[in-house]
Amino acid sequence: MTSNSPFPPVDEAGSGRPAALLERAAAGRDSQVWSDLWTELYHNGSLDVSHPLVLPALTDMAEGDDADTAASALHLAGALLVQADQRHETRELRDRRAPEVARLLAAAHRWRRVTGDRDGYCYLLEAVLNLEGDISWGEDLVWGLVSEEYELECPDEDCSEVLWVVIGERGFFSTSEDHALSDDAETLPLHPAAPDALDGLGRRLHGLALADGHEDVAHALTHAFGEATCPRCGRRCSVVGQVIARSG
């Protein structure tokens, strides 16, 4: 650590490796550091988000001028906060760190308005949802938008067929697991929600995507908040409803 480092000395941070990784991330030295940070902080939990080092470091990066660093910091910060909510079954930490969460959320909104990359924009929407903390399934919703497919299950207890709901360049349809990758797969068209019929979160996200110039994301959202048909039993079901059910 240099004498003018924004991070606490290693003995104060409680763990040298996460502190060093955060400093490398802030310096923009390499892309691998973010994968290492996710492993260290999110998957291994070596340094809890409640530690005084983590959120200040990620907040400073989110408020910086480097778009890639800011987006990565926002994505990780949001995920860590949701993980803390679920781990402790309380929003106490989120409430206690409200000033930093508010700064992170403001940065997320600032960056989403100027981000042109489709996937990057979707991840910023996820960061917004995670930082707001009102839902726990934002990651699953956005993952389907980015990967352009959802792996779900028919809600009919007598069927329970695995459904692949495809949303993107390959089209907008549902199919079964056995035929998902086959050229002659049986497919059934999705039933998108009419934009003016959307309400709640669907209406909000659709409006944001349109306002930010991401018409393709807005179009995909009408399908995510629309309905799919099970190719086995013919039952129609809410796509986002099954995303929530699978996330629960």
C-alpha beads as a LAMMPS data file, in Angstrom:
LAMMPS data file: protein, C-alpha beads

248 atoms
247 bonds

1 atom types
1 bond types

-500.0 500.0 xlo xhi
-500.0 500.0 ylo yhi
-500.0 500.0 zlo zhi

Masses

1 110.0

Atoms # bond

1 1 1 0.000 0.000 0.000
2 1 1 1.204 3.456 -0.774
3 1 1 1.117 6.192 1.817
4 1 1 -1.693 7.956 -0.030
5 1 1 -3.817 4.825 -0.541
6 1 1 -7.566 5.389 -0.013
7 1 1 -7.817 2.057 1.782
8 1 1 -6.993 1.255 5.428
9 1 1 -3.712 -0.513 6.188
10 1 1 -3.895 -4.291 5.922
11 1 1 -3.961 -4.872 9.672
12 1 1 -6.978 -2.565 9.987
13 1 1 -8.763 -4.116 7.015
14 1 1 -8.695 -7.535 8.647
15 1 1 -7.632 -9.264 5.454
16 1 1 -4.723 -8.342 3.202
17 1 1 -5.929 -10.039 0.039
18 1 1 -9.362 -8.339 -0.277
19 1 1 -7.808 -4.962 0.523
20 1 1 -5.165 -5.488 -2.142
21 1 1 -7.775 -6.619 -4.652
22 1 1 -9.917 -3.545 -4.010
23 1 1 -6.911 -1.288 -4.511
24 1 1 -6.047 -3.060 -7.788
25 1 1 -9.657 -2.711 -8.945
26 1 1 -9.649 1.018 -8.179
27 1 1 -6.441 1.426 -10.162
28 1 1 -7.946 -0.341 -13.178
29 1 1 -4.912 -2.582 -13.550
30 1 1 -6.573 -5.698 -14.922
31 1 1 -9.946 -7.266 -15.644
32 1 1 -9.204 -10.474 -13.729
33 1 1 -9.326 -8.582 -10.445
34 1 1 -13.138 -8.355 -10.560
35 1 1 -13.497 -12.111 -10.915
36 1 1 -11.136 -12.493 -7.966
37 1 1 -13.138 -9.973 -5.933
38 1 1 -16.409 -11.799 -6.587
39 1 1 -14.775 -15.027 -5.423
40 1 1 -13.224 -13.418 -2.362
41 1 1 -16.130 -11.255 -1.206
42 1 1 -19.277 -12.869 -2.583
43 1 1 -18.603 -16.576 -2.913
44 1 1 -16.092 -17.088 -0.120
45 1 1 -17.298 -14.241 2.093
46 1 1 -13.752 -13.497 3.239
47 1 1 -14.646 -9.907 4.034
48 1 1 -18.262 -9.162 4.890
49 1 1 -19.973 -6.212 3.237
50 1 1 -20.488 -4.751 6.712
51 1 1 -16.715 -4.293 7.082
52 1 1 -15.812 -0.586 6.957
53 1 1 -13.510 -1.161 3.990
54 1 1 -15.881 -2.644 1.410
55 1 1 -18.737 -0.233 0.645
56 1 1 -16.617 2.947 0.832
57 1 1 -14.146 1.474 -1.666
58 1 1 -16.874 0.346 -4.058
59 1 1 -18.731 3.655 -3.681
60 1 1 -15.643 5.667 -4.579
61 1 1 -15.132 3.499 -7.671
62 1 1 -18.794 3.856 -8.683
63 1 1 -18.514 7.634 -8.485
64 1 1 -15.305 7.742 -10.514
65 1 1 -14.866 8.531 -14.187
66 1 1 -14.085 5.062 -15.510
67 1 1 -17.304 3.483 -16.829
68 1 1 -16.119 -0.129 -16.691
69 1 1 -14.767 0.180 -13.152
70 1 1 -17.920 1.959 -11.986
71 1 1 -20.228 -0.653 -13.527
72 1 1 -18.253 -3.506 -11.973
73 1 1 -18.276 -1.823 -8.558
74 1 1 -22.031 -1.212 -8.725
75 1 1 -22.773 -4.782 -9.789
76 1 1 -20.728 -6.220 -6.913
77 1 1 -22.017 -3.760 -4.300
78 1 1 -25.638 -4.486 -5.151
79 1 1 -25.103 -8.236 -5.054
80 1 1 -23.307 -8.034 -1.699
81 1 1 -26.145 -6.026 -0.160
82 1 1 -28.788 -8.508 -1.337
83 1 1 -26.643 -11.348 -0.029
84 1 1 -26.420 -9.603 3.356
85 1 1 -30.201 -9.093 3.414
86 1 1 -30.738 -12.810 2.789
87 1 1 -28.004 -13.990 5.141
88 1 1 -29.187 -11.949 8.102
89 1 1 -32.892 -11.860 7.157
90 1 1 -32.967 -8.177 7.974
91 1 1 -32.282 -4.856 6.240
92 1 1 -30.436 -3.540 9.290
93 1 1 -27.086 -3.364 7.500
94 1 1 -28.609 -1.691 4.452
95 1 1 -30.308 0.881 6.706
96 1 1 -27.148 1.458 8.730
97 1 1 -25.119 2.122 5.573
98 1 1 -27.897 4.196 3.984
99 1 1 -25.661 7.168 3.015
100 1 1 -23.320 4.942 0.999
101 1 1 -26.220 2.975 -0.504
102 1 1 -27.795 6.263 -1.597
103 1 1 -24.537 7.344 -3.260
104 1 1 -24.245 3.987 -5.005
105 1 1 -27.832 4.197 -6.240
106 1 1 -27.293 7.721 -7.556
107 1 1 -24.192 6.529 -9.398
108 1 1 -26.099 3.571 -10.862
109 1 1 -28.782 5.886 -12.229
110 1 1 -26.152 8.257 -13.624
111 1 1 -24.329 5.485 -15.466
112 1 1 -27.451 3.769 -16.814
113 1 1 -28.477 6.971 -18.548
114 1 1 -25.252 7.092 -20.585
115 1 1 -24.450 3.404 -21.137
116 1 1 -24.885 2.293 -24.731
117 1 1 -23.916 -1.378 -24.377
118 1 1 -27.007 -3.589 -24.099
119 1 1 -25.651 -6.121 -21.589
120 1 1 -23.914 -3.438 -19.564
121 1 1 -27.199 -1.568 -19.367
122 1 1 -29.035 -4.679 -18.163
123 1 1 -26.471 -5.198 -15.412
124 1 1 -26.914 -1.580 -14.337
125 1 1 -30.666 -2.158 -14.093
126 1 1 -29.859 -5.154 -11.890
127 1 1 -27.611 -2.968 -9.739
128 1 1 -30.428 -0.444 -9.338
129 1 1 -32.850 -3.171 -8.231
130 1 1 -30.325 -4.708 -5.844
131 1 1 -29.369 -1.372 -4.336
132 1 1 -33.034 -0.504 -3.803
133 1 1 -33.458 -3.908 -2.156
134 1 1 -37.183 -4.250 -2.774
135 1 1 -36.912 -7.582 -4.611
136 1 1 -34.568 -10.543 -4.283
137 1 1 -34.901 -11.919 -7.814
138 1 1 -33.468 -9.046 -9.854
139 1 1 -30.377 -11.092 -10.702
140 1 1 -32.485 -13.883 -12.211
141 1 1 -34.638 -11.452 -14.178
142 1 1 -31.620 -9.675 -15.655
143 1 1 -29.673 -12.883 -16.266
144 1 1 -32.422 -14.004 -18.631
145 1 1 -32.346 -10.669 -20.468
146 1 1 -28.571 -10.928 -20.916
147 1 1 -28.437 -14.625 -21.839
148 1 1 -31.645 -14.197 -23.865
149 1 1 -33.286 -17.229 -22.287
150 1 1 -34.883 -18.423 -19.070
151 1 1 -34.899 -21.977 -17.780
152 1 1 -38.217 -22.324 -15.959
153 1 1 -40.772 -24.943 -14.967
154 1 1 -44.392 -25.364 -15.943
155 1 1 -46.484 -24.415 -12.896
156 1 1 -48.971 -27.255 -13.498
157 1 1 -48.210 -29.842 -10.808
158 1 1 -49.321 -32.645 -13.137
159 1 1 -46.845 -31.494 -15.763
160 1 1 -43.805 -29.697 -14.290
161 1 1 -42.138 -29.684 -17.707
162 1 1 -38.868 -27.780 -17.913
163 1 1 -39.427 -24.769 -20.146
164 1 1 -36.868 -22.816 -22.106
165 1 1 -38.170 -19.326 -22.757
166 1 1 -36.117 -17.677 -25.486
167 1 1 -36.046 -13.886 -25.750
168 1 1 -33.683 -12.303 -28.245
169 1 1 -31.939 -12.809 -31.571
170 1 1 -33.137 -16.429 -31.899
171 1 1 -36.723 -15.277 -31.566
172 1 1 -39.369 -15.107 -28.866
173 1 1 -40.719 -18.544 -28.036
174 1 1 -40.969 -21.345 -25.486
175 1 1 -39.771 -24.895 -25.991
176 1 1 -39.002 -27.962 -23.917
177 1 1 -35.662 -28.921 -22.419
178 1 1 -35.251 -31.949 -24.680
179 1 1 -35.493 -29.864 -27.833
180 1 1 -34.028 -26.554 -26.669
181 1 1 -30.913 -26.810 -28.831
182 1 1 -32.380 -28.761 -31.728
183 1 1 -32.885 -27.185 -35.133
184 1 1 -36.277 -28.873 -35.444
185 1 1 -37.431 -28.002 -31.924
186 1 1 -41.125 -27.581 -31.339
187 1 1 -41.587 -23.945 -30.425
188 1 1 -44.565 -21.921 -29.301
189 1 1 -44.668 -18.122 -29.604
190 1 1 -44.579 -16.031 -26.475
191 1 1 -47.413 -13.686 -25.571
192 1 1 -45.798 -10.335 -24.726
193 1 1 -47.484 -7.900 -22.431
194 1 1 -48.844 -4.803 -24.133
195 1 1 -46.646 -1.891 -23.020
196 1 1 -49.650 0.143 -21.867
197 1 1 -50.891 -2.863 -19.865
198 1 1 -47.694 -3.204 -17.857
199 1 1 -47.819 -2.166 -14.229
200 1 1 -45.530 -2.126 -11.236
201 1 1 -41.934 -3.151 -11.840
202 1 1 -42.548 -4.156 -15.450
203 1 1 -43.917 -0.734 -16.317
204 1 1 -41.081 1.004 -14.527
205 1 1 -38.275 -0.999 -16.164
206 1 1 -39.888 -0.731 -19.581
207 1 1 -40.158 3.038 -19.165
208 1 1 -36.541 3.362 -18.058
209 1 1 -35.276 1.315 -21.007
210 1 1 -37.236 3.439 -23.477
211 1 1 -36.147 6.693 -21.850
212 1 1 -32.506 5.550 -21.946
213 1 1 -32.652 4.613 -25.629
214 1 1 -32.625 0.820 -25.192
215 1 1 -35.668 -0.123 -27.247
216 1 1 -34.410 -3.705 -27.623
217 1 1 -34.312 -4.142 -23.843
218 1 1 -37.766 -2.597 -23.529
219 1 1 -39.068 -5.039 -26.160
220 1 1 -37.481 -7.993 -24.338
221 1 1 -39.079 -6.826 -21.090
222 1 1 -42.582 -7.015 -22.604
223 1 1 -41.879 -10.720 -23.173
224 1 1 -40.308 -11.248 -19.745
225 1 1 -43.454 -9.748 -18.210
226 1 1 -45.680 -11.597 -20.673
227 1 1 -46.691 -15.245 -20.884
228 1 1 -45.206 -18.479 -22.220
229 1 1 -46.998 -21.665 -23.252
230 1 1 -45.912 -25.091 -22.025
231 1 1 -45.342 -27.321 -25.097
232 1 1 -46.337 -30.410 -23.133
233 1 1 -49.636 -29.475 -21.471
234 1 1 -50.501 -26.243 -23.261
235 1 1 -50.824 -24.174 -20.102
236 1 1 -49.953 -20.502 -20.340
237 1 1 -48.011 -19.006 -17.468
238 1 1 -46.410 -15.735 -16.461
239 1 1 -42.722 -15.734 -17.374
240 1 1 -41.703 -13.404 -14.545
241 1 1 -43.999 -15.352 -12.202
242 1 1 -41.999 -18.491 -12.871
243 1 1 -38.733 -16.575 -12.565
244 1 1 -39.831 -15.574 -9.064
245 1 1 -40.965 -19.122 -8.241
246 1 1 -37.624 -20.555 -9.367
247 1 1 -35.699 -17.908 -7.428
248 1 1 -37.606 -18.588 -4.217

Bonds

1 1 1 2
2 1 2 3
3 1 3 4
4 1 4 5
5 1 5 6
6 1 6 7
7 1 7 8
8 1 8 9
9 1 9 10
10 1 10 11
11 1 11 12
12 1 12 13
13 1 13 14
14 1 14 15
15 1 15 16
16 1 16 17
17 1 17 18
18 1 18 19
19 1 19 20
20 1 20 21
21 1 21 22
22 1 22 23
23 1 23 24
24 1 24 25
25 1 25 26
26 1 26 27
27 1 27 28
28 1 28 29
29 1 29 30
30 1 30 31
31 1 31 32
32 1 32 33
33 1 33 34
34 1 34 35
35 1 35 36
36 1 36 37
37 1 37 38
38 1 38 39
39 1 39 40
40 1 40 41
41 1 41 42
42 1 42 43
43 1 43 44
44 1 44 45
45 1 45 46
46 1 46 47
47 1 47 48
48 1 48 49
49 1 49 50
50 1 50 51
51 1 51 52
52 1 52 53
53 1 53 54
54 1 54 55
55 1 55 56
56 1 56 57
57 1 57 58
58 1 58 59
59 1 59 60
60 1 60 61
61 1 61 62
62 1 62 63
63 1 63 64
64 1 64 65
65 1 65 66
66 1 66 67
67 1 67 68
68 1 68 69
69 1 69 70
70 1 70 71
71 1 71 72
72 1 72 73
73 1 73 74
74 1 74 75
75 1 75 76
76 1 76 77
77 1 77 78
78 1 78 79
79 1 79 80
80 1 80 81
81 1 81 82
82 1 82 83
83 1 83 84
84 1 84 85
85 1 85 86
86 1 86 87
87 1 87 88
88 1 88 89
89 1 89 90
90 1 90 91
91 1 91 92
92 1 92 93
93 1 93 94
94 1 94 95
95 1 95 96
96 1 96 97
97 1 97 98
98 1 98 99
99 1 99 100
100 1 100 101
101 1 101 102
102 1 102 103
103 1 103 104
104 1 104 105
105 1 105 106
106 1 106 107
107 1 107 108
108 1 108 109
109 1 109 110
110 1 110 111
111 1 111 112
112 1 112 113
113 1 113 114
114 1 114 115
115 1 115 116
116 1 116 117
117 1 117 118
118 1 118 119
119 1 119 120
120 1 120 121
121 1 121 122
122 1 122 123
123 1 123 124
124 1 124 125
125 1 125 126
126 1 126 127
127 1 127 128
128 1 128 129
129 1 129 130
130 1 130 131
131 1 131 132
132 1 132 133
133 1 133 134
134 1 134 135
135 1 135 136
136 1 136 137
137 1 137 138
138 1 138 139
139 1 139 140
140 1 140 141
141 1 141 142
142 1 142 143
143 1 143 144
144 1 144 145
145 1 145 146
146 1 146 147
147 1 147 148
148 1 148 149
149 1 149 150
150 1 150 151
151 1 151 152
152 1 152 153
153 1 153 154
154 1 154 155
155 1 155 156
156 1 156 157
157 1 157 158
158 1 158 159
159 1 159 160
160 1 160 161
161 1 161 162
162 1 162 163
163 1 163 164
164 1 164 165
165 1 165 166
166 1 166 167
167 1 167 168
168 1 168 169
169 1 169 170
170 1 170 171
171 1 171 172
172 1 172 173
173 1 173 174
174 1 174 175
175 1 175 176
176 1 176 177
177 1 177 178
178 1 178 179
179 1 179 180
180 1 180 181
181 1 181 182
182 1 182 183
183 1 183 184
184 1 184 185
185 1 185 186
186 1 186 187
187 1 187 188
188 1 188 189
189 1 189 190
190 1 190 191
191 1 191 192
192 1 192 193
193 1 193 194
194 1 194 195
195 1 195 196
196 1 196 197
197 1 197 198
198 1 198 199
199 1 199 200
200 1 200 201
201 1 201 202
202 1 202 203
203 1 203 204
204 1 204 205
205 1 205 206
206 1 206 207
207 1 207 208
208 1 208 209
209 1 209 210
210 1 210 211
211 1 211 212
212 1 212 213
213 1 213 214
214 1 214 215
215 1 215 216
216 1 216 217
217 1 217 218
218 1 218 219
219 1 219 220
220 1 220 221
221 1 221 222
222 1 222 223
223 1 223 224
224 1 224 225
225 1 225 226
226 1 226 227
227 1 227 228
228 1 228 229
229 1 229 230
230 1 230 231
231 1 231 232
232 1 232 233
233 1 233 234
234 1 234 235
235 1 235 236
236 1 236 237
237 1 237 238
238 1 238 239
239 1 239 240
240 1 240 241
241 1 241 242
242 1 242 243
243 1 243 244
244 1 244 245
245 1 245 246
246 1 246 247
247 1 247 248
